Amino acid sequence: MSVDLLVHGGDVLTVDEAGTVVRGGAVAVHEGEIVAVGPAPELRARFTADEEIDAGGCLVLPGLINTHTHLAMTLLRGRADDVTLQGFLERVLRWEAELLTPKNVAAAVRLAVAESLRAGVTSALDMYWFHEAAEQAAREAGWRLLTGPTFMDVPEPPDGLAFEDRLAWARRDLLAREAARHGRRPVVFAHSAYTLSPGQLTEVFALAREFGALVHIHAAENATEVATVEVKHGRRPVELLDSLGLLGPDVLLAHAVDLTGPEIAALARTGTAVAHCPVSNLKLGCGIAPVPRLLSAGVTVGLGTDGAVSSNSLDVLGAVRQAALVHKAGGDPTAVGAEQAVRMATIEGARALGLGEELGSLEAGKRADLVVLDLAAPHLRPAHDPWSALAYAAHSADVRDTVVDGRVLMRDRTLTTLDERAVIADLEALV
């Protein structure tokens, strides 16, 4: 049988339910789909390929999934460091009103895509202004981006739309979208309970559910946010969402740092997922999300980087390491283990997006998003355990090849669909 791509020779970390590792394995890909995973000799005998990647001496793993980010914030990287969340928002909102245009967002997203590909990130959930420009930039590069209309009722928004006009625009945007494509789904973004009223939140969620869209919202990022929402609306953010009937399996909360026991129970009861952003939470002094308690309750938890202003990096592997380490600070070294942290960046991230049947593991029938990570560096030898290597030792610079939907977007550390120097020059010209 002829296939489009055969990745062979490395150890394949499938991230399936059993945690299968195929030593000296291979992955066969046709029309963007994984058609087989198994020992390299067996697959090389079964398939001839138009294109091959020799992964000898490497680890082959599912593409990493960034479940919460603001990609075009690369435009502002390094401009809001060492401040609280509220100080950060005060600065960034002002700069966004001044700087953001579709052209600038597209340039900033191209840089973000280049950075992400180098880090083995094959898909992201991106909440930001001018999402059409971001979507086009990602599509041109062949990268998997989930985005859509963003609702944030603030004075002088960058796109100039009032809330009611934004609802009408968002409806047109959702109507114009194709039927859900492989590995993608419609998304609607409600910024937060402190930038939208309960009535506005209800309208936004109703619109999203009319179209079967995922709803993504910041919630309980720090104690000040929680107190602000409680003063304005009489309830904490998660309590408010629950009281309005807005939690559910189609909802993904960003951060969820400041949670009570009943709120964790509400997330579990409703099937609401969480995007854990440990680097951003630490840098902004927000605290540490109660991830071990969320996991024990059965809540799906993915990993995110947040934007490159609050985390300064789109490195999901860095978030894996931080997630595996920071929860041990309470004295329990088993709180979040290496395997769990890697799963949060892959299959659990896919499930948080409602795409667990299509993304997040290397199994036949899933989309061919995969990464080849070079194990030759001294800090990765000896390679006793792939979960440990990824969580505690690997760096984004160890990523050698990145494949999205069966298309090789980085080969031998060279991007194939983006002119990296031009991308950097274009963004530098803006700043």
Number of C-alpha atoms within 10 A of each C-alpha: 7 13 18 18 26 28 26 26 24 27 23 30 20 23 21 14 8 7 13 12 19 19 15 19 24 27 28 28 29 20 14 19 21 24 18 20 22 20 19 23 13 12 19 18 9 13 17 16 17 11 13 15 19 13 24 17 16 23 27 31 26 31 27 34 31 32 33 28 24 21 28 29 23 23 24 19 16 14 15 19 15 13 14 17 20 13 13 17 14 12 13 17 15 13 14 17 15 12 14 20 16 16 13 19 26 24 25 26 28 28 25 24 28 23 18 25 29 26 27 31 32 28 26 26 23 27 27 23 24 22 21 17 18 28 19 15 21 21 12 11 17 20 25 21 22 23 25 27 23 23 27 22 19 12 11 14 18 19 13 11 15 15 16 11 11 19 19 11 14 20 16 11 14 21 11 9 11 9 11 11 9 14 22 18 21 21 26 27 26 23 21 23 27 19 15 18 16 16 9 19 22 16 14 24 22 15 19 23 15 11 15 16 22 24 27 29 23 20 26 25 26 23 14 15 21 21 16 16 22 17 11 12 15 12 17 25 27 26 18 18 19 17 12 13 12 20 25 19 20 22 26 30 25 26 28 27 23 22 22 13 11 11 18 22 17 20 25 21 15 17 19 21 30 33 30 31 31 30 26 24 23 16 17 21 15 21 17 22 25 18 22 16 14 22 16 10 16 16 23 24 29 29 33 30 31 31 25 23 23 29 23 21 21 29 25 27 27 21 27 29 23 18 29 24 20 17 21 15 10 8 8 9 13 12 20 18 19 23 17 19 26 29 25 29 29 26 29 28 32 28 20 27 31 21 17 17 15 22 31 31 28 28 22 16 15 22 26 32 33 30 29 30 25 21 23 13 10 7 13 19 11 11 15 9 10 22 20 19 19 23 24 18 14 22 19 20 13 19 25 23 25 33 25 24 24 21 22 21 23 23 16 13 15 16 18 16 15 18 13 16 9 12 18 15 12 16 19 12 8 12 9
